[in-house]
Amino acid sequence: MATVVVISVEGQDGLWVVDLDAKTVVPLPPPTSGDLKVVTDLRTTGTVLTKGVNIAVVVKSADAAFSGHYDG
């Protein structure tokens, strides 16, 4: 079973699909219908949605993350 996460970063346009098993990150075309479209529409109003994720933080760089720092 693949472990896939759809993410977006505040202040940036677009969605990304992260496949943890394949170790890939690819842009997701803007959804035109369905639940993901509803969620992305809500995102434009400032709504933050998390489901099935127990930690998500923004870091300045991969080096910062590996050294235990994050923008908190």
C-alpha angles and dihedrals in degrees: 000000000000121000106218129173128190110211141176130186123227111253094022130092123234142036129260131208113216116194105195094189094051092037092229136135119195134169115257116222111242107274114244098192144006134047094315089057090053091050094048090049089053089049090064089061092054097262115150118207126190126175126169093357119113099183133023123159135164117239130189093230143347088258090058091051093048090050091052099255129127137167100263 
